[in-house]
Amino acid sequence: MARTLTKESLFDNPVFIDSVKKLYNTDLKSVCERYSALADNLKGEIRFFSSPGRAELVGNHTDHNHGLVIAGSIDLDVACAVVPTSDGIITIESEGYEPFTVNVNDLPVEKELFGSTKALVRGVCKGFTDRGFNVGGFTARASSNIFKGAGVSSSAAFELLICEILNVLYNDGKIGFVDKAIVSRFAENVYFGKPSGLMDQLTISRGDVSFMNFGTEIPFSESADWKFDDVSLVIINCGGDHCNLTDEYAAIRSEMESVAAYFNKKVLGEVDSDTFFKSVPELKNRFSGRAVLRAIHFFEENERVKLAEKAISSGDKRSFLDIIVKSGVSSYELLQNCYPSGDVLQPIPLALAIVSRNKNTLAYRVHGGGFAGTILAFTDSRNASSYVSQLADIFGENNVFCVKIRKFGAVEVPFRR
């Protein structure tokens, strides 16, 4: 029979309200309305799930070369209502997109699906089966307030959403966050066709603010003990879409790895920092200047991550914010991911210039993969509302988001039945 989960009944459901208070920094009635709409007319035993976006704080483009990163999950998310089925067919209805189905018993790589949401679902299912995990059918209706193609990891959020649904429905919730992150990266690399690292997936899978070391066989992640609740994170969508910029991202990784190969290593994380810097005079004659600059960024960014972790642990807000700015400058000047080749619109550099001149900006930097999409700014929480209003006048009300660090990664959202 059809559900009876109205927005009023969810608002009066103490288990649901307690759950969503931990996930969202917004009006709870609107949250209830959103989940009620997702459940509308679904037949069967409905379950709710949520998977967050992420904010990269320090460690820009270091993960894929086995470096260090600090990042955190945020309260923008993909939410969905799910009903399990026994037919081995996954049906996804996403707001604004055509529905599609996936047969969990028919999962070959299909290049014609590269770049599609369907490819991600198929890749997650294949990743599960390859690792001996269980898969099965379900019907899901999803909505997202993570703006696509703008650097807060909409694809990784969706991957982890599918992982957690399969984890809860068919694996008793026993699969760890690292395994789910690795499966999600597999789906993105092999089935979606994007050569991403693991940072997005690991951050979203784990939740909270994490210090991550990608130089170990199994990526290491621990809580960074976030102490700066008096500072607000503001994500600004500057315009542009990074969905068609895969070659730009791939070039960063390939250029770093070409420099590593000079030292007979696969990635820069395996190269000794002192040895690298002593070799720069010779490297500049063997590689493009951009490749060497990007390698310099890698090694110096790793050191900034270490300093940032110490600043967070000790509560040294001034030092942390200073590190954020220096990291952003390095991304702009050395990594060169603030605009793609030949772009004259340059929305990210323009946004950085505007935000840097606002007296209420405590720190700022390009955010995430770069080239298009978003920047990240920090401001005093006491001024956050007026700060957001000022920026909204410039970038548009729907392009400025004040977010909080979310303590939970991709999770089921329980409610009393």
MODACOR-V835199 format. One line per field, one symbol per residue. ss: DSSP state (h for helix, s for strand, l for the rest). phi: phi as a letter, one per 20 degrees, with the letter a starting at -180 (. if undefined). psi: psi as a letter, one per 40 degrees, with the letter a starting at -180 (. if undefined). Layout:
ss=???
phi=???
psi=???
//
This chain:
ss=lsllllhhhhhllhhhhhhhhllllllhhhhhhhhhhhhlllsllsssssssssssssllllhhhllsssssssssssssssssslllsssssslllllsssslllllllhhhlllhhhhhhhhhhhhhhllllllsssssssslllllllllhhhhhhhhhhhhhhhhhllllllhhhhhhhhhhhhhhhlllllllhhhhhhhhllsssssllllllsssslllllllsssssssssllhhhlhhhhhhhhhhhhhhhhhlllllhhhllhhhhhhhhhhhhhhllhhhhhhhhhhhhhhhhhhhhhhhhhhllhhhhhhhhhhhhhhhhhhhlllllllllllhhhhhhhhhhllllllssssllllllsssssssshhhhhhhhhhhhhhhlhhhsssslslllllsssllll
phi=.ffceffffffeeffffffffedcdbffffffffffffegmfdpefcdcbceebdeeboeldffdmddbcbbfceebddbdccfcddmdeddddgncffbccefdccffcffegndfgffffffffffffeneecaeadcdcccdeffmcndmfffffgfffgffffffcclmefffffffffffgfffeeendefedfgfffffenmececdeedgdgebbfelgddfedeecddeeoncefddgfffffffffffffffgemcecffeefffffffeggeffedcfgffffffgggfffgfffffffffffemefgfgfffgffffffffedflceafgnfdflffgfffffffeefeeeaaafdmfnmaoccdccbfgfdffffffffffedogedccecdfefcefbfdfbfe
psi=iiifgidddddehddddddddedifihdddddddddddehehhahhiiihhiaihhdifhfddeffaiihiiiieiihiihihiieeehhhhhhheihiiihheegfihhdeeheiddddddddddddddeeiiiiiihhhiihehhiffeefddddddddddddddddeeffehiddddddddddddddddfhgiaeddddddddiahhhhheeidhhhhiheghefeehihhhhheiihedffdddddddddddddddddefidideehhddddddeddddeediidddddddddddddddddddddddddefgdddddddddddddddddddffeiihehedfddddddddddeheehdiiiihadadibiihihihddedddddddddddeideehhhiihheiahiihiih.
//
